[in-house]
Every structure is written in structure tokens, then in C-alpha cells.
């Protein structure tokens, strides 16, 4: 079915996506092709390759469930390939390994480290073989600090996004941030994945939903900046002790900024605090179920319990409650669309514009 969603580029005239967008199983499945196969996906950080040279991943398990492998060569370059043997579809690797030998253990098909077909037993009599489709599909892979990203058929250049982020947080030694497993966890939310992003993309709800966070952030100064395929929310604070310490040449020098909330289309948040980075990956499961992975990377552990980046679990649970209620409310037969606040919902409008643009292509 050919769906079209029209979002007015003028936020003052625009209506939100209709309620049925979040309730349609057909649309939910369509987003695999239209959105997630045309974007970038954060897969992990480089520390996993301290132990292994070859690692398999499933991108968005239970939704895309796309199997890939990432190989690290001796010169510290990374290569991403399909993890599916081109003979009968077997997974080539089912766990991390220190072997870079790409040999399928089902029938012995071999590939080189670039994914090119090398050898297959008992295929001497096969005609028109091998073909290009007998090679493993390769994917572009990029890094931001120690974070690794893979694209399937990406519709934008993620290096441009990295440049935008570095403009403000490049003064921090991002490559040296250390993963903290104890501060990392997964949350299951009974809601459509896009509703979680809708909620994240505005500070409008902070005074109503996050009473304690609202005491830290200056609501009137809260700012949203729109870029092509990402956006930034800036949280200011009256307490300069719990804010970033900028170098004098920084774009925000002299401002009391407690947090930079970056969102990368369609489902990734990079939240920078004076203590480090919280990566939030929103993973669709069904139209009524979403998994959100929080991964913490520490820069200064002495600042963990202060400012906007403290007590993130409490903020998360408050968000979960309201998002799940919205998910229930959108099942109403009498809700059609909403309107945007031109001053407070620029990020949500941007998200809906991008969704409509990708779906309508």
C-alpha cells in the first residue's frame, strides 16, 4: 500500500502525524524499508575489539534483525559485511571470534576479508559461477570517538552529523570516555518507538513531568537547534557549578549549559553531560513495544550525581509513564492529529518532517 504523509514545513501551520500512524501494523512494517534500511545504526563501541577481531551483530533484533559482522584488521581499520552466507543463508559467525577466516561451517563456502567469494567445494560444474551476488554485501562503517556506526543504504552522510556534534563537544576527550556497565541498562516501554522519540524531542513537558529536573534546568532558556538529519536541545542551568567548563574559544563560552541533547534520525540520542555521555538507542519491537538501551560512558565520575545528568533512571521512568499513556490515548477513535507549539516543539516537528520525507520517497 502506498502511504503518503504530509507535514507542513511551516511549524505554525503544521499538524502532527495522524494517530493511526502509530497504530497501523502496515506502516510499522513499511518503516523497515523506508526508514531503518536507509539510515545509520549505532552498533557498539570499539572496546569489544580489545578481545576479538571479528564480531557479529543483529541490527534492531526482532524488527530488522539484520545480521552483520564487523572485522578489525591489524591497522585498526574496520570492515562491515553481511553475516549471511550467499549459498544457503547460514550465519557465518554466531559469536565473537579472533579468526578473520570467513568460512561458512554449513558447506564450506569461503570469502576473503573484503567479502569476495574465494572457494566453494563441489561447485566445479556450476555454470555462470561465481557472480557478484555470491560475494558478501558490504556496508559503510564510521566511527565517532569510540562509537561505531553502520549504514545499510543510508540517505545522508553521518560525517556531517559528527561535525555538527563536535562543534560543541569536541573540547571533551570523547575517545577517552570509559564505558560503565553498572550505569547501563535496558528499559521496555509499552509504546510505539516513535512516541518515545516524540517525547524526547521537546522540553515542553519538563515542568509537568520532571519536577526535579525542572529545578535544575532553566525552562525559559531551553533551546532547540535544527540541522538536516539531527537536532540539538540545550539545557541551561542557574547553577554554574553543575555545568560544562568551556575553553575560551568555545561557541558557548560564558553560558551555564547543563546538558547537550543530540538526536540523530531516526532513533538515537547522544546526551552529553559534564560527567560524560549517555547513549540512548530506541529499538522498535512491535507497534506497542519498544526497547530503549541506555549506555553510559564516563569522563568525570566525580560529577555523576550532580546537575541534569543525575538520576537518569527517575527521568526515564517518568518518561515511560507519559509515553505509555499517549500510546493508549492514540487508540481513540476521536483523535485525529495535533498541532505543534512553534516555540517548544521544533524538534518533534523536525522528526515528523523527516519521517514524511523518507516515507514519501
MOBEL-V702561 format. One record per backbone hydrogen bond with DSSP energy under -1.0 kcal/mol. CO is the residue of the C=O (numbers start at 0). NH is the residue of the N-H. E is the energy in kcal/mol with one decimal. If there is no record, write none. Layout:
# MOBEL-V702561
co->[CO/CO]
nh->[NH/NH]
e->[E/E]
This chain:
# MOBEL-V702561
co->[9/9/17/18/19/23/24/25/26/28/29/30/30/31/34/37/38/40/43/44/45/46/47/47/52/53/54/56/58/59/59/65/66/67/68/69/70/72/76/78/79/80/82/84/89/96/96/100/101/103/108/109/109/111/114/115/118/122/130/131/136/139/141/143/145/146/147/148/149/156/157/158/159/160/161/162/164/164/165/168/171/172/173/177/180/184/186/188/188/192/193/194/195/196/198/202/204/205/209/212/212/216/222/224/228/229/230/231/232/233/234/234/235/238/239/246/249/251/254/255/256/258/259/260/261/262/263/266/267/268/269/270/271/272/274/274/275/276/277/278/279/280/282/285/288/288/289/290/291/292/293/294/295/296/297/299/300/302/306/310/311/312/313/314/315/316/317/318/319/320/321/322/323/324/325/327/328/335/337/340/344/345/346/347/348/349/350/351/352/353/354/355]
nh->[12/13/20/21/23/27/28/29/30/31/33/34/35/36/37/154/151/149/147/47/48/49/50/51/71/96/69/67/65/62/64/58/82/56/80/54/78/75/72/70/138/68/91/88/84/52/53/102/110/107/103/117/118/114/135/111/109/125/133/134/81/150/148/146/45/143/42/141/40/159/161/162/163/164/165/166/167/168/169/171/173/175/176/297/183/293/291/190/289/196/197/198/199/200/201/205/208/209/213/215/216/218/233/231/264/226/262/224/260/222/257/258/217/241/242/249/252/254/256/236/243/234/271/232/269/230/267/281/263/279/261/277/259/275/298/299/272/296/270/294/268/292/290/288/284/285/188/282/186/280/184/278/179/276/177/302/303/305/309/314/315/316/317/318/319/320/321/322/323/324/325/326/327/328/329/330/331/18/15/344/348/349/350/351/352/353/354/355/356/357/358/359]
e->[-1.8/-1.6/-1.6/-1.1/-1.2/-2.2/-2.1/-2.2/-1.9/-1.3/-2.5/-2.0/-2.1/-1.9/-1.6/-3.0/-1.1/-2.6/-2.9/-1.3/-1.8/-2.0/-1.0/-1.3/-2.9/-2.8/-2.5/-2.7/-1.6/-1.9/-2.2/-2.7/-1.9/-2.7/-2.4/-2.4/-2.3/-2.3/-2.3/-3.0/-2.4/-2.8/-2.0/-1.5/-3.1/-1.3/-2.4/-1.5/-2.3/-1.5/-2.8/-3.0/-1.1/-2.3/-3.4/-2.6/-3.0/-1.2/-1.8/-1.7/-2.6/-2.2/-3.2/-2.4/-2.2/-2.4/-2.5/-2.6/-2.8/-1.1/-2.3/-2.1/-1.7/-2.2/-2.7/-1.2/-1.3/-2.2/-1.9/-2.0/-2.3/-2.2/-1.4/-3.3/-1.5/-3.2/-2.9/-2.0/-2.6/-1.5/-2.7/-2.2/-2.0/-2.0/-1.1/-1.2/-2.9/-1.9/-2.3/-1.2/-2.5/-1.1/-2.8/-2.6/-2.2/-2.0/-2.4/-3.2/-3.1/-1.8/-2.8/-1.5/-2.8/-1.4/-1.2/-2.0/-1.7/-2.2/-1.3/-2.5/-2.4/-2.4/-2.8/-2.4/-2.7/-1.8/-1.8/-2.6/-3.0/-2.7/-2.4/-2.6/-2.3/-1.4/-3.7/-2.0/-3.0/-3.1/-2.6/-2.5/-2.4/-2.4/-2.7/-1.3/-2.2/-2.2/-3.2/-3.3/-2.3/-2.3/-1.4/-3.1/-2.7/-2.9/-2.3/-1.8/-1.3/-1.4/-1.5/-1.4/-2.5/-2.5/-1.9/-2.3/-2.8/-1.9/-1.6/-2.7/-2.6/-1.6/-2.1/-2.3/-1.6/-2.6/-2.4/-1.5/-1.8/-2.6/-2.4/-2.5/-2.1/-2.3/-2.1/-2.5/-2.4/-2.3/-2.6/-2.4/-2.4/-2.6/-2.5/-2.3]
